[in-house]
Amino acid sequence: MANALLSIQIIPKTKNGEDTIPFVDEAIAVIHESGVKYQVSPLETTMEGELAELFQIVERMNEKMVEKGCPSAISQIKVFYKPTGASMDQLTEKYR
């Protein structure tokens, strides 16, 4: 069972003020390719997995922004860590 949830909002800086959505799409593709469970929301994406693995995904997301031509990116991150188990479904089940 996963031990962490990590929500991230990545804000890429573009060279010439281009639309950032295509870059955010690339960052979400990094999450998708990782194979972890995730949920995209309007202002952030939440991942479920092992804490160390989730931080590695964040690192890859930032590296992808630079590969795509962004001089920098800001990552705003929230982490819920519970060694005995953490899941998006458990935290939100009362709202469904």
N, C-alpha and C positions, 0 to 999 in steps of 0.2 A: 504494500500500500504506500502511496505517496506520503511524504512527510511535510510538504510545503505547497503553498499557493504563492504565485508571484504575479502581480499585475504590473504591466509596463505601458507607459506612454512614451513613444520615441518621437523626438522632434528633430528631424534632420534640417541642418542649415544648407540651403542650396546656393550655388555660386551666383546665379543671376535672378534670384527671386522666383524660380520655377515653382509650380504647384508641388506640394510635398506629398500628396496622396500616392502617386506612383512609387515613391520611396518607401512610404509606410507599407504599401502592398508588398514590397520586396522584403521588408523586415518581418511581416507576418508570414511570408513564404519560408523564411528561415525557421520560424516556429513550426510550421506545418511539416517541413522536411525532417525536423527532429523526432517526430513521432509522439511527442507528449500530448496529453489531453489539453485542449485550450478552448477558450471562448472569446470571440471578438465582440467588443462593445463599442458604442460610438466614440468614446474618448480614451479607451485603453483596452488591452488584451490581457486576459488572465490565463496563466498556465498552471498545470498541476503536475507535480513530480517530485523528484529528490532535489533538495535545495542546491547542492553542488552542480547538478546537471542544469538546473534552471539558470544559475548564474553563468554557466558556460554558454547557454543559448543567448543570453543578453550580450555577452561578449561578441558572439558571432553576428548578432544583429547590428551592433555598432560597427564592426569591421565591414559588414556588407554596405553600410551607408557610405563609408570611405571608398570602397571598391566602385560604387556607383557614381562617384564624383562629388560627394558632399565633403566640404572641408572639415566639418564637425557635426556632432549630434548630441542632443541632450536626452538622457533617459531618466524619466521619473518613475521610480519603482516603489511598490508596496509589497511587503512580504508577510505572510502568515506561516509560522513554523510551529509544527506540533509533532514531535518525534513519534508519538503513538498513532499518528495518521491524520491526514488532512485531505478533504475533498471539497470541490465546488458544490457538489450535490448536497452534501451534509449541511453546508453553511447556508444554502439557499432553499432547502426543501420546504420550509414553512411558507415560502412565498409562491410556490407553484400550485 
